[in-house]
Amino acid sequence: MPRRSAFTHKGEIVVRGGRLVDETGERRSDVLVRDGRIVAVEEVIDAPTGATVLDAGGCVVAPGLVDLHAHLREPGGEIAETVESGSRAAALGGYTAVVAMPNTEPAIDSAAVARDVLSLGRTALAEIAVAGAITLGRRGERLVPMAELAELGVRLFTDDGRGVQHGGLMRRALEYASGLGVVLAQHCEDEQIAAGGQMNEGAWSSRLGIAGQPSLAEEAMLARDLALVRLTGAPMHFLHLSTAGAIEMIRRAKADGLAVTAEVTPHHLSLCDAAVAGFDPVYKVNPPLRTAADVAAIRAGLLNGVVDAIATDHAPHAPERKEDPFDEAPAGMLGLETALAVAHTALCVGPGEGGSDEAGDGWVPSSTGAVMSLRDLLGLLSWQPARIAGLDQDGGGGWAHQGGQGGPIRSGAAANLTVFDPTAEWVVDPSRQASRSRNTPYAGRRLTGKVRHTVFAGEAMVIDGEAQR
Amino acid sequence: MIAPGMTTSTGTPPRPTDQVSDTTGAIGVAQVTSPRATAAEEDFFVDHRVPAVRHLLSIADLGRDGILEIMRLSDAFAEVSERPIPKVPALRGRTVATVFMEPSTRTRLSFETAAKRLSADVMTFTAATSAAVKGESLRDTVETIDAMGIDAMVIRHHSSGAPLRVTNWVGASVINAGDGTHEHPTQALLDCFTIREALTARHDGEVPADLKGLRIAVVGDIKHSRVARSNVLAFSALGAQVVLVAPPTLMPASLQGWPVTATGDLDGVLGELDVIYLLRIQSERLGEVLLPSLDEYHWRYGLTRARADALDKDALVMHPGPMIRGVEISPEVADLPASLVTRQVRNGVIVRMAVLFHLLGSGAM
């Protein structure tokens, strides 16, 4: 099957004056891109006639970011987002690849729907991979045709939005998946224990009179699944972990040698449940914002390598739905356009400058002196998730994948690059976001670090912070 | 660490132009803040406060001083209620809309009667007969009503926080008439007034300044009770010691920051109570496996004749209604002189007059 060569950008780009950061290290270099590929990485490159020159002075040039977890809402939810608008948001956030979650209407539970979304992705501003559902219609009853979807290049399977409640079925899914080269990913939430809770169960839910779901709802399913991984030997990825207990369970599982990976979201590493005090559903998300102690544990898990990836859980919802009362409004937050800046501000900027809770959004200020290196941060946002999604293999991902994501930045590699200014400060303005929706929890918040340019498949999708199409 | 104290208002994001008045800043209930609260915590909450004078969303919006002001006004309106024509022109020309998205005839009638006795015009909106059943959003509903030119909107809603959200969309003063399992501030105010009144009768006609020193038990489904949340704030702001009594399944998951003690043993505290405040038990709680049966609840927590006899002879019995005889209270106890239940209903009108006047009134009565 041909790659997206029909869409691969013809022409030359020089990324000039930046500091290259990838898995292999850091160095001062210019990058020359031609016909979708990196063709030269040298200290100084003279721009060929007609080449687009992207100024990277003062910036970090990194492999394009890879999001393991975005809800692009198409098909079925186009009022909130489309593959195109979501990919534009992704490009503005520095992403060159996004895994689209399968909780669409209909769900991505057949080759037909998967092909549909993948073909929408062929004209998008970033590579669109899809995750398949684990069960038909995400109803938790029967398995999807996993092998057929795997043949299309689907690498991740999840019923995200819901966890697979039936432990016996989950065991069979893991057994069946073994040998297909795929990874099952879980939204850990025991629905019986969560009992319809609308926010984290604790001091705030008790005070506000909002039904709470305890951390245990997440940890109980995680414990079950870790036991199933032990039993079946099948690898698993855990989506949007949000509790201190869950991070500790992953640490132990990895110490025991289990084949598990874990992601956390930008919001769970920055905001706590105090944000709900004003009953604004923009702070409603599932799993819910937890306590400041959970946020601290997540940051520690990122710093010490227990957590493998930061994934957005970008979940657009139409503005009028987010004006419903808290318990009736849908859960979810935008993430693609702010993820890098939020994570950078929370993890890489020292205490005192890493944000405060003044805006009433529940931002948990940095309390320790531990600061993450930019390279570690980019690993969490680029090459590590690329590997989990199987998007690191250049052109090797089958029908679905262009691949070549996550670097390293070297001659011959696919030209997927993010140029990021780590010192630029900006204020999040929902009305300026490219997403069709406006439900960012960071409205009005000042963040440190901004994406300047994004190059995807050799095309400059974002120049000076502006989407080019 | 950020934690929610019971002394806090649960307000909108800060608006720099809002004046933080003395009433708000020196909010009386701060005196009963949990000792865990830090200075930073208090600042965090101040930023969330809604100006006390415009809306009544939570008892925390009033604080001790605000509650006492409502008590003072209520004393005056109690006198008005005794007149042959219990009506004053205080709010003539003002319009009060009652917006009830959840059925509650008694609270709605109480507010509407209060508004009429202040000579305000009254507009009634109930969900069952309105556009809400056709799928209109809350925002569209309240903006439409607000556009008719009203001064106050009294809102009852099945969702916690809905009245607070409405303050972002309307120009009228918003009064919370009960939101989900969050708060029911006018119920707490009328309860405070009713207790003061009962104490007055016992103190040779002298009105006590507050509820200092009283031991008040709130018994029942604390977890799901907006009445309990408002009453905990109000009783403790006025100096009472509050003990919450419920089985663990009906207690909030966390009482961090609540100025209360808690127990599952009603019989253990009965003898030391000045007031026993019973909450309604809803049969839905059985389906949620929070209780084995209503009979068992009655056996452990119902105010039976035997328990009524174990109370101090001067102890007061209260209930916000509607009362389920045979569950939280035995039929014969409900009609004892110690029961203030009908008094609470009468005082509801008086206190709601005071609240409306406090928020809307400007001239003399």
Interface residues (C-beta under 8 A of the other chain):
Chain A: A195 E201 G202 A203 W204 S205 S206 R207 L208 G209 I210 A211 G212 P214 C272 A274 A277 G278 F279 D280 T291 A292 A293 E320 E323 D324 P325 F326 D327 E328 D357 E358 A359 G360 G362 V364
Chain B: M1 I2 A3 P4 G5 M6 T8 T10 G11 T12 P13 P14 F44 D47 H48 S137 L138 R139 H157 S159 S160 G161 A162 L164 R165 D179 G180 T181 H182 E183 K223 H224 R226 R229 P252 A253 S254 L255 Q256 G257 W258 E288
